[in-house]
Amino acid sequence: MDFTPLTADFLRFTTEITYCTVTTVDPAGRPRSRVLHPIFRVVDGQPEGWAVTDRTPVKTAHLATNPYVACFYWSPAQNTVAIDCTAGWVEDDETRQRVWDLFAAPEPPGWGDMSGYGDDGLHHPRFHVLRLEPYRVQILRAEQLASGDLTPRTWRR
């Protein structure tokens, strides 16, 4: 399915809203949510995402049992983006460096300042990369809600 019709809003909303709720599922099937700042891009016409996050025992156990995550962006203007993904930890230094550079970019959606990782940089014990591979994206714009159109635009891989 072609992602092109969603690309502009997808990139604009995920960049402007910045933080999203990310939900994983534990081994007993119970959801757990936390707030992260992933960076989503569109590469070769397909959405992809990256998160720099602590590799906590909870996240590790959840993803080992069930690699599916839900990311949800919401703005007070009522723009929403729901992204269903598979997620997995990235170990290779080449990809970790690309993600480091993405997050170190001074303009949004990058963080700019990566000094919290000190001299260790991408080898810091708390620098972990999570790859997010969307298989479903749903976007609902505030203008749609205002007009009574509650039908989101949806893309599926």
Beta strands, then each sheet from edge to edge (+ up, - down):
strand 1: 20-25
strand 2: 31-36
strand 3: 39-43
strand 4: 46-52
strand 5: 68-74
strand 6: 80-90
strand 7: 129-140
strand 8: 153-156
sheet 1: 2+ 1- 5+ 6- 7+ 4- 3+
sheet 2: 2+ 1- 5+ 6- 7+ 8-
end
